[in-house]
């Protein structure tokens, strides 16, 4: 067995041999570096000498071009002059760069540069004088002999640099010769010593190699008794050794004849059961240590399987060639069971966490929807309250005429009915939630139901100048339904269609009998729906069209209530839309044919066009609620003001720019351009910088007030507004 002392001695000798060889190699490298340095110096001095000579030659060419031009007046002589002048300046820079490491020669190079510039200036001056017709002046400048003196000084400096360069090159050549002799001698000594050391090193390595093989045999004996399974193969992949652990895990015996690894050990993927790649074949091919990338199982001879953790590494001979593979593996079945249990627990924990997260998100959404609903409810209730308060205040005025009193009472009636509908929607949604809503089915005519729905929605449709088409079946149709509830659903769909369609749009309500269904559709040419929002349109308190135009948003319960009422009748509501701004949307009520109890005789299809009315263009008050705007206008007129009214943001901007009022009261929730945009647009007009802007809105939260200020409003007044307060804000 190879002892520690022998290993230390061999290692020490190897280390000493390496140090000696490295030392001599360093000497050789140093000699080589000296030789290279000397050669570089020779080249550098030669470059200096050549550059100085070229510089002097180019300067002579410049002088020749100048003289030729002065004598012949031919411009063709200027081309070589200009070329040589540029080349001279370039060569002076090169000369300074080459002599940078030699201070004495650098000073001469700089002196040459200065003299060259003076010489070129002298040559250029004579040329310029001659160009301007002063040939006598140019000749006089030449006769001063200043150019000759400069040329003599340049030639002297160039000769001195050339002489110095020649001497420097000669000295460098001598150093190069010495360095060459030293390098050759060092190589000879190093080569001889290296050969001797290598011979001694080979002797020690062979001696130690024999002892290592003996140690390897003892190691093989040790492997038979370790806890991991160990298998070795030859270069052909045949098993050459396997310890007892490997035989027990695989359920095999040591082969009497060489046998391929795959014949004794079947490795499969734990998850799929497919045959795994042969690790022995892969290591023999690539010559690299590997660990299988997937979970591996070993099929035993009795058909059972064992989860294993494995690795395979190449065995190499003295030349580094792969002579076999060692494959080590161990049973990790217990670990796999533990990992499976942990993974199941983690999956359950993640599912519970996701459930909690989803619940938290639902609670947050419900809380946000609750806040939005309360704010919307306050806004929707304030909207009818404002005209009611104004109408009551008008009725208290003794100067009010009878026609105005009738109008004020009509406003109170309309707005009270609007509040009643809001409260009815709230109560109905609560009854449906508690399961207390009872349908009162009775035989009703389909036309009557649609007419009742149109009675509710027509005022809004007329106000926005929509074209309404009503298309009914050829024959009368009698339904067994709760007619009031079906009319309530239709009025809700028609009202939404009118709200979310720009003025002058088209709304169609169509009823038709299919083979097993009654279909009632409400289509519009409005803004349309985002396909991603369609699944949420029937959620309670959800507002799909969540825009700044919040006055048209409603309470967010209308569609949810309509959907539940149709479900109670055994039907459903389908929604269709190609997207925002792509042709509007369609809501289709689908009722089972069982609700139809009678079909009358055919008649002409019904087509009811909606009449168009043009909204008035007025100033000062911009509010889409006609009753609120008119009643507030009357109160302000009774206080001595001249009042003008507009019902849209666009109309308000046009009228404001035309009449330039002193004060403008703007409702925030306007159709089209909202109140914030109206204020921002008007504030850009020079005449509107000092105009009083008052925001009038049912939204009274702190954020709404901040936003009004940011948009350019001077005051934020919450509906219903007190006319006395408005008069105070407007001033005399």
C-alpha positions in Angstrom: 0.0 0.0 0.0 1.3 3.5 -0.9 2.3 5.2 2.4 2.0 8.8 3.4 5.8 9.3 3.4 6.2 8.0 -0.1 3.3 10.2 -1.3 4.8 13.2 0.4 8.3 12.5 -1.1 6.9 12.1 -4.6 4.8 15.2 -4.3 7.8 17.2 -3.0 9.9 16.1 -5.9 7.2 17.0 -8.4 6.8 20.3 -6.7 10.6 21.0 -6.8 10.8 19.9 -10.5 7.9 22.3 -11.3 9.5 25.2 -9.5 12.8 24.7 -11.3 11.2 24.4 -14.7 9.0 27.4 -14.0 12.1 29.4 -12.8 14.0 28.5 -16.0 10.9 29.3 -18.1 10.8 32.7 -16.4 14.4 33.3 -17.3 13.7 32.3 -20.9 10.7 34.6 -21.0 12.8 37.4 -19.5 15.5 37.0 -22.2 12.8 36.9 -24.9 11.3 40.1 -23.5 14.7 41.8 -23.5 15.2 40.7 -27.2 11.8 42.0 -28.1 12.4 45.3 -26.3 15.7 45.8 -28.1 14.1 45.1 -31.5 11.3 47.5 -30.8 13.8 50.2 -29.9 15.6 49.6 -33.2 12.3 49.9 -35.0 11.3 53.0 -33.1 14.6 54.9 -33.8 14.3 53.9 -37.4 10.8 55.2 -37.6 12.0 58.5 -36.1 14.7 58.8 -38.7 12.5 57.9 -41.6 9.7 60.3 -40.5 12.2 63.2 -40.1 13.5 62.6 -43.6 10.0 62.4 -45.1 9.0 65.5 -43.3 11.9 67.4 -44.8 11.1 66.1 -48.2 7.4 67.1 -48.0 8.4 70.5 -46.9 10.7 70.9 -49.9 7.7 69.8 -52.1 5.6 72.5 -50.5 8.3 75.1 -51.2 8.6 73.9 -54.8 4.9 74.2 -55.4 4.9 77.7 -54.0 7.8 78.8 -56.2 6.2 77.2 -59.3 3.0 79.2 -58.7 4.9 82.5 -58.1 6.9 82.0 -61.3 4.2 80.7 -63.6 1.0 82.0 -62.0 -0.4 78.5 -62.7 -2.9 77.3 -60.1 -2.0 73.7 -60.9 1.2 74.2 -58.7 -1.1 74.8 -55.7 -2.4 71.3 -55.6 1.0 69.7 -54.7 1.6 72.6 -52.4 -1.6 72.0 -50.4 -1.1 68.2 -50.4 2.5 68.5 -49.2 1.5 71.2 -46.5 -1.1 68.8 -45.0 1.3 65.9 -45.1 4.0 68.0 -43.4 1.7 68.9 -40.5 0.7 65.2 -40.1 4.3 64.1 -40.1 5.2 66.7 -37.4 2.5 65.2 -35.2 3.8 61.7 -35.9 7.4 62.8 -35.1 6.3 64.2 -31.7 4.5 61.0 -31.0 7.5 58.8 -31.9 9.9 60.9 -29.7 7.5 61.2 -26.7 9.6 58.7 -24.7 12.9 60.7 -25.4 12.6 64.1 -23.8 15.7 65.6 -25.6 14.4 64.5 -29.1 10.8 65.5 -28.2 12.1 69.1 -27.6 13.7 69.0 -31.1 10.5 67.6 -32.6 8.5 70.3 -31.1 11.0 72.9 -32.3 10.6 71.5 -35.8 6.8 71.7 -35.5 7.0 75.3 -34.6 9.5 76.1 -37.4 7.4 74.1 -39.9 4.3 76.1 -39.0 6.2 79.4 -39.5 7.5 78.1 -42.8 4.1 77.1 -44.0 2.7 80.5 -42.9 5.5 82.2 -44.9 4.7 80.1 -48.0 0.9 80.7 -47.7 1.4 84.4 -47.3 3.3 84.7 -50.6 0.6 82.7 -52.3 -2.2 84.8 -50.9 -0.4 88.0 -51.9 0.0 86.7 -55.4 -3.6 85.6 -55.6 -4.8 89.1 -54.7 -2.6 90.6 -57.5 0.3 91.7 -55.3 3.0 89.8 -57.1 5.6 92.4 -56.1 4.7 92.0 -52.5 5.0 88.3 -52.7 8.4 88.5 -54.4 9.5 91.0 -51.8 8.6 88.6 -49.0 10.6 85.9 -50.7 13.6 88.2 -51.0 13.7 88.7 -47.3 15.3 85.3 -47.0 13.2 84.6 -44.0 11.9 81.4 -45.6 15.5 80.2 -46.3 16.5 80.9 -42.7 13.5 78.9 -41.5 14.3 76.0 -43.9 18.0 76.0 -42.7 16.8 75.7 -39.0 14.4 72.9 -39.9 17.1 71.0 -41.8 19.5 71.4 -38.9 17.0 70.0 -36.4 16.1 67.2 -38.7 19.8 66.3 -39.2 20.3 66.3 -35.4 17.2 64.0 -34.8 18.4 61.8 -37.7 21.9 61.5 -36.2 20.4 60.8 -32.7 18.1 58.2 -34.2 20.9 56.5 -36.1 23.0 56.3 -32.9 20.1 55.0 -30.9 19.3 52.3 -33.5 22.9 51.2 -33.5 22.9 50.9 -29.6 19.6 49.0 -29.7 21.0 46.5 -32.3 23.9 45.8 -30.0 21.6 45.1 -27.1 19.5 42.9 -29.4 22.5 40.8 -30.3 23.4 40.4 -26.6 19.8 39.4 -25.8 19.8 36.8 -28.6 22.9 35.1 -27.3 21.5 35.0 -23.7 18.2 33.6 -25.0 19.8 30.8 -26.9 22.0 29.9 -23.9 19.0 29.9 -21.5 17.0 27.7 -23.8 19.8 25.1 -24.1 20.2 25.0 -20.3 16.5 24.9 -19.6 15.9 22.1 -22.2 18.6 19.9 -20.7 17.5 20.4 -17.2 13.9 19.8 -18.1 14.7 16.5 -19.8 16.6 15.3 -16.7 13.7 16.3 -14.4 11.2 14.6 -16.6 13.2 11.4 -16.6 13.3 11.4 -12.8 9.6 12.4 -12.6 8.7 9.5 -14.9 10.5 7.0 -12.7 8.6 8.2 -9.5 5.3 8.3 -11.3 5.6 4.7 -12.6 6.6 3.5 -9.1 3.7 5.3 -7.5 1.3 4.1 -10.3 1.9 0.5 -9.3 1.2 1.3 -5.7 -2.0 3.2 -6.7 -3.3 0.1 -8.5 -2.7 -1.9 -5.4 -4.7 0.8 -3.5 -7.5 0.6 -6.1 -7.9 -3.1 -5.5 -8.2 -2.5 -1.8 -10.7 0.2 -2.6 -12.8 -2.3 -4.5 -12.9 -4.5 -1.5 -14.1 -1.5 0.6 -16.9 -0.7 -1.9 -18.4 -4.2 -1.4 -19.2 -3.2 2.2 -20.5 0.4 2.0 -24.2 1.4 2.3 -24.7 2.7 -1.2 -25.1 0.4 -4.2 -22.1 0.5 -6.5 -21.8 -0.9 -10.1 -18.8 -0.6 -12.4 -18.6 -1.4 -16.1 -15.9 -1.7 -18.8 -15.7 0.5 -21.9 -18.2 -1.7 -23.7 -20.9 -1.2 -20.9 -20.6 -4.7 -19.5 -20.8 -5.0 -15.7 -17.5 -5.7 -14.1 -18.3 -5.3 -10.5 -21.4 -4.8 -8.2 -21.5 -4.9 -4.5 -24.0 -6.7 -2.3 -26.2 -3.6 -1.8 -26.7 -3.3 -5.6 -27.5 -7.0 -5.9 -30.1 -6.8 -3.0 -31.8 -3.7 -4.4 -32.0 -5.0 -7.9 -32.7 -8.6 -6.9 -30.0 -10.0 -9.1 -26.8 -12.1 -8.7 -23.3 -11.3 -9.9 -23.0 -12.5 -13.5 -20.7 -15.3 -14.3 -20.0 -13.9 -17.8 -19.8 -10.1 -18.7 -23.4 -8.9 -19.1 -24.6 -5.5 -20.3 -25.7 -3.0 -17.7 -29.2 -2.7 -19.1 -29.7 -6.5 -18.9 -29.3 -6.5 -15.1 -30.7 -3.1 -14.2 -34.0 -1.7 -15.6 -34.3 2.0 -14.9 -37.7 3.8 -15.5 -39.2 7.2 -15.0 -41.1 7.3 -11.7 -43.9 9.5 -13.1 -44.5 8.0 -16.6 -43.1 4.4 -16.2 -41.3 4.8 -19.5 -37.8 3.4 -19.9 -35.1 5.9 -18.7 -32.0 6.7 -20.7 -29.1 4.3 -20.1 -26.7 6.2 -17.8 -23.8 3.9 -18.7 -24.2 4.5 -22.5 -24.5 8.3 -21.9 -21.3 8.5 -19.8 -19.3 6.3 -22.2 -20.5 8.6 -25.1 -19.9 12.0 -23.4 -17.2 11.2 -20.9 -18.9 13.3 -18.2 -20.4 12.7 -14.8 -24.2 12.8 -14.8 -27.2 12.6 -12.4 -30.5 11.6 -14.1 -32.6 14.7 -14.7 -35.9 13.0 -13.8 -37.2 10.9 -10.9 -35.8 7.4 -11.4 -37.0 4.0 -10.2 -35.3 0.6 -10.4 -37.4 -2.3 -11.5 -36.6 -5.4 -9.4 -36.6 -8.9 -10.8 -39.8 -9.7 -8.9 -41.7 -6.9 -10.7 -41.7 -4.4 -7.8 -39.9 -1.0 -8.1 -37.6 1.0 -5.8 -37.2 4.8 -6.0 -33.5 5.6 -6.3 -31.1 8.5 -6.3 -28.2 7.9 -8.7 -25.2 9.2 -10.4 -22.7 7.9 -12.9 -19.1 8.9 -13.5 -16.4 7.9 -16.1 -13.4 5.8 -15.1 -10.3 6.8 -17.0 -6.9 5.1 -17.6 -3.4 6.6 -17.4 -4.0 8.3 -20.8 -7.3 9.8 -19.8 -9.3 7.6 -22.0 -12.7 6.3 -20.6 -12.2 2.7 -19.6 -15.5 2.2 -17.8 -18.2 3.8 -15.7 -19.0 3.7 -12.0 -22.7 3.8 -11.2 -23.8 4.6 -7.6 -27.4 4.6 -6.3 -29.3 4.3 -3.1 -32.9 3.5 -2.1 -34.9 6.7 -1.4 -38.4 5.2 -1.3 -39.1 6.6 2.2 -37.9 10.0 1.2 -40.2 9.9 -1.9 -43.2 9.0 0.3 -42.3 11.9 2.7 -42.0 14.3 -0.3 -45.4 13.2 -1.7 -47.0 13.9 1.7 -45.3 17.3 1.9 -46.4 18.2 -1.7 -50.0 17.2 -0.9 -49.9 19.3 2.2 -48.4 22.2 0.3 -51.1 21.9 -2.4 -53.8 21.8 0.2 -52.3 24.8 1.9 -52.0 26.7 -1.4 -55.6 25.8 -2.2 -56.7 27.1 1.2 -54.6 30.3 0.7 -56.1 30.9 -2.8 -59.5 30.4 -1.3 -58.8 32.9 1.4 -57.3 35.3 -1.2 -60.4 34.9 -3.4 -62.6 35.5 -0.4 -60.6 38.6 0.6 -60.8 39.9 -3.0 -64.6 39.3 -3.0 -65.0 41.1 0.3 -62.9 44.0 -0.9 -64.9 44.2 -4.1 -68.1 44.0 -2.1 -66.9 46.8 0.2 -65.9 48.9 -2.8 -69.2 48.2 -4.6 -71.0 49.1 -1.4 -69.2 52.4 -1.2 -69.9 53.1 -4.8 -73.5 52.1 -4.4 -74.0 54.4 -1.4 -72.4 57.3 -3.3 -74.5 56.5 -6.4 -77.7 56.3 -4.3 -77.0 59.7 -2.7 -76.4 61.1 -6.2 -79.5 59.5 -7.7 -81.7 60.7 -4.8 -80.2 64.2 -4.9 -81.0 64.6 -8.6 -84.8 64.5 -8.2 -84.6 66.4 -4.9 -83.0 69.4 -6.6 -85.9 70.2 -9.0 -88.4 69.4 -6.3 -86.9 71.9 -3.9 -86.7 74.5 -6.7 -90.3 73.9 -7.7 -91.4 74.2 -4.0 -89.5 77.5 -3.7 -91.1 78.7 -6.9 -94.6 77.9 -5.5 -93.8 80.0 -2.5 -93.1 83.0 -4.7 -96.2 85.3 -4.9 -95.1 86.6 -8.3 -95.3 83.2 -10.0 -97.9 82.9 -12.7 -100.5 80.1 -13.0 -98.7 78.4 -15.9 -95.5 78.4 -14.0 -97.3 77.0 -11.0 -98.7 74.1 -13.1 -95.2 73.5 -14.5 -93.7 73.4 -10.9 -96.4 70.9 -9.8 -95.7 68.8 -12.8 -92.0 68.8 -12.0 -92.7 67.7 -8.4 -94.9 64.9 -9.7 -92.3 63.6 -12.3 -89.4 63.8 -9.9 -91.4 62.1 -7.0 -92.3 59.3 -9.4 -88.6 59.0 -10.3 -87.7 58.7 -6.6 -90.5 56.1 -6.1 -89.1 54.0 -8.9 -85.7 54.1 -7.3 -87.1 53.0 -4.0 -89.2 50.3 -5.7 -86.0 48.9 -7.3 -84.3 48.8 -3.9 -87.3 47.1 -2.3 -87.6 44.6 -5.2 -83.9 43.7 -5.1 -84.2 43.1 -1.3 -87.3 40.9 -1.8 -85.6 38.8 -4.4 -82.5 38.4 -2.2 -84.8 37.1 0.6 -86.9 35.0 -1.7 -90.0 37.0 -0.8 -90.9 38.4 -4.3 -94.1 36.7 -5.6 -95.1 36.9 -9.2 -98.8 37.7 -9.9 -99.3 35.9 -13.2 -102.2 36.8 -15.3 -103.2 36.8 -19.0 -101.8 40.0 -20.6 -101.4 41.2 -24.1 -97.8 41.4 -25.3 -98.5 44.8 -26.9 -99.9 46.2 -23.6 -96.7 45.1 -21.8 -94.5 46.8 -24.3 -96.6 49.9 -24.3 -96.4 50.2 -20.5 -92.6 49.9 -20.8 -92.5 52.6 -23.5 -94.6 54.9 -21.3 -91.7 54.9 -18.8 -88.8 55.1 -21.2 -90.2 57.4 -24.0 -89.5 60.7 -22.2 -85.8 59.9 -22.0 -85.8 58.6 -25.6 -87.5 61.8 -26.8 -85.2 64.0 -24.8 -82.2 62.5 -26.5 -83.8 62.5 -30.0 -83.5 58.8 -30.6 -85.3 56.9 -33.4 -87.4 54.2 -31.8 -88.6 51.1 -33.8 -91.1 48.7 -32.3 -91.5 45.5 -34.2 -94.1 43.0 -33.0 -95.4 39.6 -34.3 -98.1 39.8 -37.0 -100.7 38.3 -34.7 -101.7 39.4 -31.1 -99.9 37.4 -28.4 -101.4 36.7 -25.0 -98.9 35.8 -22.2 -99.4 34.2 -18.8 -96.9 36.4 -16.9 -96.6 39.1 -14.3 -97.2 41.9 -16.8 -96.0 44.6 -14.4 -92.7 42.9 -13.8 -92.1 42.2 -17.6 -92.9 45.8 -18.3 -90.5 46.8 -15.5 -87.7 44.7 -17.2 -88.4 46.1 -20.6 -88.5 49.7 -19.4 -85.1 49.1 -17.6 -83.5 47.8 -20.8 -85.0 50.6 -22.9 -83.9 53.3 -20.4 -80.3 51.9 -20.4 -80.3 51.8 -24.2 -81.4 55.5 -24.3 -78.8 56.5 -21.6 -75.8 54.9 -23.3 -76.6 55.9 -26.9 -75.5 59.3 -28.1 -78.2 61.8 -29.1 -79.9 61.0 -32.4 -79.2 57.3 -32.1 -81.4 54.3 -33.0 -83.2 51.9 -30.6 -85.1 48.8 -31.7 -87.5 46.6 -29.6 -88.5 43.5 -31.3 -90.7 40.6 -30.2 -90.9 37.3 -32.1 -92.0 33.7 -31.6 -89.5 31.0 -32.3 -90.2 27.2 -32.3 -89.9 26.9 -28.6 -89.2 30.4 -27.2 -90.5 33.9 -27.1 -87.7 36.4 -27.8 -87.9 40.1 -26.9 -84.8 42.0 -27.9 -83.7 45.6 -27.2 -81.0 46.8 -29.5 -79.2 50.1 -29.6 -76.6 51.9 -31.6 -74.8 53.1 -28.4 -71.4 52.8 -26.9 -71.4 49.0 -26.8 -70.0 46.7 -24.1 -66.5 45.4 -23.5 -66.7 41.6 -24.0 -64.8 41.1 -20.7 -67.5 43.1 -18.9 -70.5 41.1 -20.2 -70.3 38.4 -17.5 -70.6 41.1 -14.9 -73.5 43.2 -16.2 -76.1 41.4 -14.1 -74.2 41.6 -10.8 -75.9 43.6 -8.1 -74.6 47.1 -7.7 -72.2 46.6 -10.6 -71.9 49.5 -13.2 -70.5 48.4 -16.5 -70.4 51.9 -18.0 -68.3 53.4 -15.1 -67.5 56.7 -16.7 -67.3 60.3 -15.5 -70.9 60.6 -16.7 -72.1 59.1 -13.4 -75.5 60.8 -13.6 -76.5 58.2 -16.2 -75.1 55.3 -14.2 -78.2 54.5 -12.1 -78.0 52.5 -8.9 -76.4 49.5 -10.5 -79.3 47.2 -9.6 -81.5 47.6 -12.6 -80.0 44.9 -14.8 -79.5 42.6 -11.8 -83.2 43.0 -10.9 -84.3 42.5 -14.5 -82.3 39.3 -14.8 -83.8 37.9 -11.5 -87.3 38.8 -12.6 -86.9 36.9 -16.0 -85.3 33.9 -14.1 -88.5 33.8 -11.9 -90.5 33.4 -15.2 -88.2 30.5 -16.2 -86.3 32.5 -18.8 -83.0 34.3 -19.2 -81.4 37.4 -20.7 -78.7 37.1 -23.3 -76.3 39.9 -24.0 -74.5 40.6 -27.3 -71.9 43.3 -28.2 -68.9 43.4 -30.5 -67.1 45.8 -28.1 -66.8 49.4 -27.2 -67.6 51.7 -30.1 -68.5 48.8 -32.4 -72.2 49.1 -33.1 -73.9 49.2 -29.8 -75.3 46.2 -27.8 -78.4 43.9 -27.7 -80.2 42.5 -24.7 -82.4 39.5 -25.6 -85.1 38.3 -23.2 -85.6 34.5 -23.8 -88.9 33.2 -22.3 -90.2 29.6 -22.6 -93.0 29.2 -25.1 -95.2 27.9 -22.1 -95.8 31.6 -21.1 -97.7 32.1 -24.5 -101.4 31.1 -23.9 -103.0 32.5 -27.1 -102.0 33.7 -30.6 -104.5 35.9 -32.5 -105.0 36.5 -36.2 -102.2 38.0 -38.3 -102.0 41.8 -38.8 -99.6 44.3 -40.2 -96.3 44.6 -38.3 -96.1 47.5 -35.9 -93.5 50.2 -36.6 -93.5 53.1 -34.2 -91.1 55.8 -35.1 -89.9 58.1 -32.3 -90.4 61.8 -33.0 -87.3 64.0 -32.8 -87.0 67.2 -30.8 -84.1 69.6 -30.7 -82.6 70.5 -27.4 -82.6 74.2 -26.7 -79.3 76.0 -26.7 -79.0 78.2 -23.6 -76.3 79.7 -21.4 -75.3 80.0 -17.8 -76.8 76.8 -16.5 -75.4 73.6 -18.2 -77.4 70.6 -16.9 -78.9 67.6 -18.7 -81.8 67.4 -16.1 -84.3 69.7 -17.8 -86.5 70.1 -14.8 -83.6 70.9 -12.5 -82.1 73.4 -15.0 -85.5 75.1 -15.7 -86.6 75.4 -12.1 -83.2 76.7 -11.0 -83.3 79.1 -13.9 -86.6 80.5 -12.9 -85.5 81.0 -9.3 -82.4 82.9 -10.5 -84.6 85.0 -12.9 -86.9 85.9 -10.1 -83.8 87.2 -8.2 -83.1 89.5 -11.1 -80.6 87.5 -13.2 -80.8 86.7 -16.9 -80.6 83.0 -17.3 -79.5 80.9 -20.2 -79.6 77.1 -20.3 -77.8 74.2 -22.2 -78.3 70.5 -21.7 -75.0 69.1 -23.0 -71.4 69.9 -22.5 -70.8 70.6 -26.2 -73.8 73.0 -26.4 -72.8 74.7 -23.2 -69.3 75.4 -24.5 -70.7 76.8 -27.8 -73.2 79.1 -26.0 -70.6 80.2 -23.5 -68.1 81.2 -26.2 -70.9 83.0 -28.0 -72.4 85.0 -25.1 -69.5 85.1 -22.6 -71.5 85.0 -19.4 -70.3 86.4 -16.1 -71.0 83.1 -14.3 -71.5 79.5 -15.4 -73.2 76.7 -13.3 -72.1 73.3 -14.6 -73.5 69.9 -13.7 -70.6 67.4 -13.5 -72.5 64.3 -14.8 -73.2 65.5 -18.4 -73.7 63.2 -21.4 -70.8 63.3 -23.8 -68.3 65.9 -22.4 -68.6 65.8 -18.6 -68.5 68.9 -16.4 -64.8 68.6 -15.6 -63.9 68.6 -19.3 -66.3 71.6 -19.9 -64.4 73.6 -17.1 -61.0 72.6 -18.5 -62.0 73.6 -22.0 -63.5 77.0 -21.0 -60.5 77.9 -18.8 -58.3 77.7 -21.9 -60.3 80.6 -23.4 -58.8 84.1 -22.6 -62.2 85.6 -21.9 -63.0 82.9 -19.4 -60.0 83.3 -17.1 -61.9 85.4 -14.6 -65.4 84.0 -15.2 -67.0 82.4 -12.1 -67.4 78.6 -12.6 -69.6 76.7 -10.1 -69.7 72.9 -10.1 -73.3 71.6 -9.4 -73.4 67.8 -8.7 -74.9 65.1 -6.6 -71.4 63.8 -5.8 -70.2 65.4 -2.6 -67.3 63.4 -1.5 -63.9 65.0 -0.7 -62.3 63.6 -3.8 -65.0 65.1 -6.0 -64.4 68.5 -4.5 -60.6 68.2 -5.1 -61.2 67.2 -8.6 -63.5 70.1 -9.3 -60.9 72.5 -8.0 -58.2 70.9 -10.2 -60.5 71.2 -13.3 -60.8 75.0 -12.8 -64.1 75.4 -10.8 -64.2 78.2 -8.2 -66.9 76.5 -6.1 -68.4 73.0 -5.6 -72.1 73.0 -4.7 -73.8 69.7 -3.8 -77.4 69.0 -5.1 -80.0 70.1 -4.2 -78.5 73.6 -4.4 -79.9 76.5 -2.4 -80.7 79.3 -4.8 -79.9 81.9 -2.2 -76.4 80.4 -1.8 -75.9 80.4 -5.6 -77.0 84.1 -5.7 -74.5 84.8 -2.9 -71.7 83.1 -4.7 -72.5 84.8 -8.0 -72.8 88.2 -6.3 -74.5 91.4 -7.6 
